[in-house]
Amino acid sequence: MARLGTEMSFALIDISVSDKQAHPRLKDRTTGHVRAVLAEQQDGREQVHELAIPVWADIPPGSSNEDIDMALMLKAASIIARLKATLGG
């Protein structure tokens, strides 16, 4: 956690699906990992963080690979937004 009085901000600079697979037991569910790169600005310095976020999404039958990737990245973006809100960035 940041020290009191420090300025912190986070920016998502890259996001991509690292891997994905059908869930072994739940029909129409896809699981995988999304790679997210965040740039943190704190006290005038930048630190880059590369995260591997485990995600899942329920996917309608017949969805394209692009739609599946987008669903997984949207799930990761939601997780990142909660993280940023918690950290105040």
Secondary structure by P-SEA (a helix, b strand, c coil): cccccbbbbbbbccccccccccccccccbbbbbbbbbbbbbcccbbbbbbbbccccccccccccaaaaaaaaaaaaaaaaaaaaaaacc
